[in-house]
């Protein structure tokens, strides 16, 4: 197994939101956003990131302005992801594939837990023209995501939605024997319980506002199946790693976000136990939050180049 190389954390050079938000332009896209724009202590225009409505309208404006996605509607109970961080994940995975594979290869990506917002396919298609398989355990989320794709001409025909009917499975029941994909991406459930989710949100709101709230709103929202999994993020990723070995010939690179640094030790132990060929760890920072992507492959560098193991 080759040595892991940690990449220094910063917003990716291709990220459309590296600079400060142009709130005037964003308000033109979504006029409802204007009433949530205010001045911070430095006298600069900003948005109240502790308010879930403000965050959703900001993200809607970003998608309209930068990605030409004019229809983006889903229930307020579903996870509303921060666009810059999700875009960074896609950009870093594009870099990884560029270094691994032949130039001009069509990229097929599996998004595990696409969610109602359908954010990763939106960015992957508009930025790199990827094709997607998008899985989820919630039929309503899939129906909503399908509506987003079909309502935007620049996204049509690029996503194959697949329902996962066993919440304990990740790849099984989704990937078919004949499927060949270049990358999997995943934003795993963060928390082991609702109590843990609320405590994390209290910390986040305190960091954003300097105030403590006993029962804060989840500023990025999220249905229970999107945020909570028995055993939390750690157990979800360990299950993913175990299953990935069965699909070593179907996929070039497997990957996932890891929000909690303390989970890395056990993740590395499990990956090395499976004798994966290569591991990459990429740090990403958005606003005041640090996270990282872990990617692994069972293929040699030559096999990566052609996207398959020898027959």
Residue, then its C-alpha position, 0 to 999 in steps of 0.5 A: x500500500x502506498x503512503x498517504x499524502x495529506x493535502x493542505x486545507x484551503x478552498x479549492x482553486x476551482x470553487x466558485x465561492x472562494x471570494x466573498x459572496x456578491x450579495x447584491x448579485x445573489x439578491x437579484x437572483x432570489x429577492x426574498x434573500x434581501x430581508x436576511x442580509x445584515x451587517x456584521x460587527x465589521x460593517x460588512x454585509x452578510x447573512x445570518x447563518x444561524x437561520x435555516x431559512x436564510x441559509x436555504x435562500x442563500x444556497x438557492x441564490x448561489x445555485x441560480x447565479x453560479x450553476x444556472x440551476x433555476x429550480x431547487x425546491x425541497x421540504x424544509x425538513x430535509x438537509x440543506x447543504x452548504x454549497x461551497x463545501x459540497x463543491x470542494x468535495x467534487x473538485x477534489x475528487x475530480x483532481x484525484x481522477x485526473x491524476x489516476x485515469x486516462x484523459x477524456x474518460x467519461x466519469x460515472x459517480x455513485x452518490x450515496x444518500x443523494x438527499x432531496x437537495x440532490x446537491x452533488x449531482x448538480x455540482x458534478x454535472x454542471x462543473x464536469x459533466x459527470x454521470x451519476x447513480x444516486x441512491x437513497x433510503x427515502x422514496x420521498x427524497x428521491x422523488x424530490x431530487x428527480x423533480x429537480x433534475x427534470x426541471x433543469x435542462x442542464x441536468x436532464x438525463x444525467x442521473x440514474x436514481x436507485x432506491x435502497x430498501x435496506x438501511x443497513x446496506x450501502x452498496x448492496x442492492x444499489x450497484x449491479x454486477x455490470x456497473x462500472x463507476x470511477x468514484x463514489x461520494x458520500x456525506x454520511x449521517x453525522x450523529x448517533x442520536x438526536x441528543x448528539x445532533x442537538x448538542x453539536x448544533x448548540x456548539x455551531x450556533x454558539x460559534x456563529x452568534x456567540x450565544x447559547x441556545x438550549x433548543x437551537x434550530x438546525x441551521x442546515x436542517x435535515x430529516x432524521x435518516x439524513x443526520x442520524x445512524x446507529x453508531x453514528x458517522x464512525x459505524x456508517x463509514x466502517x460498514x461502507x469500508x467493509x462492503x466496498x471490498x465486495x465491489x473492488x472491481x466495480x469502482x476505481x475510487x471509494x470516498x467519504x467525508x469524515x467530519x470527526x477527526x477522532x474517527x480517523x484512527x479506526x478508519x485507517x486500521x480497517x482500510x489497512x486490514x482490507x489491504x487496500x492499494x492506496x489511501x488519500x486524505x484531503x482536508x477541506x475547510x469552509x467557514x469555521x468548520x474543518x473536515x476531510x475526505x478519505x478516499x481508497x482504492x483496491x486498484x493498482x495505478x495501472x488498473x486505475x488508469x484503465x478503470x478496471x482490474x484484469x479479466 
